[in-house]
């Protein structure tokens, strides 16, 4: 368990849902991407363009929703997470959820990280 007392990285933030815990390094970036994709644009009064418009496409037919959701995800991550480069995004529909599988690398690196986000 990482806490404020044993932070080893410059990049860290409080861990969502866990009082007193922090995330750093790769987990920090993963959490940032989740925040970007789950925040509707215009919902942050101090940064109205922060987030994504993924939610606009949730009720579209699947064959229209998926490409629009992927485009919105790529645009949002490219805009708001400058530390990463998106290699691929795949989307699938399971029950009432769209699951994004995002493969990204740190800029200047070749080691991929796979992140799954439910929208």
C-alpha positions in Angstrom: 0.0 0.0 0.0 1.4 3.4 -1.1 0.7 6.2 1.3 1.8 9.9 1.5 4.6 8.8 3.8 6.4 6.6 1.2 6.0 8.4 -2.1 9.0 7.7 -4.4 8.0 9.5 -7.6 7.5 13.1 -8.7 4.3 12.1 -10.5 1.7 11.0 -7.9 -1.9 11.8 -6.8 -4.4 10.6 -4.2 -5.9 7.2 -5.1 -9.6 7.4 -5.8 -11.7 5.5 -3.3 -8.8 4.8 -0.9 -8.4 7.2 2.0 -4.7 8.0 2.6 -3.4 6.0 -0.4 -1.6 7.4 -3.4 -0.9 6.2 -7.0 2.4 7.0 -8.7 4.2 6.3 -12.0 2.2 4.1 -14.4 -0.8 3.9 -12.0 -0.8 7.7 -11.8 -1.1 7.9 -15.6 -3.8 5.2 -15.7 -5.8 7.1 -13.1 -5.4 10.3 -15.1 -6.6 8.7 -18.3 -9.6 7.3 -16.4 -10.4 10.7 -15.0 -10.1 12.3 -18.5 -12.4 9.8 -20.1 -15.0 9.8 -17.3 -15.3 13.6 -17.0 -17.8 15.1 -19.4 -16.6 18.3 -21.1 -18.0 21.5 -19.6 -18.5 19.8 -16.2 -15.4 21.4 -14.7 -16.1 25.1 -14.3 -12.4 26.0 -14.1 -11.5 24.0 -17.2 -14.6 23.7 -19.4 -12.8 21.9 -22.2 -11.3 19.3 -19.9 -12.6 15.7 -20.3 -14.3 14.0 -23.2 -17.7 13.8 -25.0 -17.8 10.0 -24.9 -21.2 10.2 -23.1 -22.8 11.8 -26.1 -22.6 8.5 -28.0 -23.6 5.9 -25.4 -27.2 5.6 -26.7 -26.2 5.5 -30.4 -26.5 2.2 -32.3 -23.3 0.2 -31.6 -21.9 0.5 -35.2 -22.1 4.3 -34.8 -21.2 4.6 -31.2 -18.0 2.7 -31.2 -16.0 4.7 -33.8 -17.2 8.0 -32.2 -16.3 6.9 -28.7 -12.8 5.8 -29.9 -12.3 9.1 -31.6 -13.4 11.1 -28.6 -11.1 9.0 -26.3 -8.1 9.5 -28.6 -8.8 13.3 -28.9 -9.2 13.7 -25.1 -6.1 11.7 -24.1 -4.0 13.4 -26.7 -5.2 16.8 -25.4 -5.0 16.2 -21.7 -2.3 13.6 -21.1 0.9 14.8 -22.7 3.1 12.1 -21.2 1.6 9.3 -23.3 1.2 8.2 -26.9 -1.8 6.1 -27.8 -0.9 3.0 -29.7 -4.4 1.5 -30.0 -7.9 1.6 -28.6 -10.3 -1.2 -29.0 -13.9 -1.1 -27.8 -16.4 -3.8 -27.0 -19.9 -3.8 -25.6 -20.7 -6.0 -22.7 -24.2 -5.9 -21.2 -24.9 -2.1 -20.8 -21.2 -1.0 -20.8 -18.7 0.0 -23.3 -15.3 -1.2 -22.4 -12.2 0.5 -23.9 -8.9 -1.3 -24.0 -6.3 1.4 -24.4 -2.7 0.5 -25.3 -0.3 3.4 -24.6 3.4 4.1 -24.1 5.3 6.8 -22.4 6.6 9.3 -24.9 10.1 8.2 -25.7 9.5 4.7 -24.6 8.6 1.5 -26.3 7.1 -0.5 -23.4 3.4 -0.6 -23.8 0.8 -0.5 -21.0 -2.7 -1.8 -21.4 -5.5 -0.1 -19.6 -9.2 -1.0 -19.5 -11.8 1.7 -18.9 -15.5 1.1 -18.6 -17.7 4.0 -19.9 
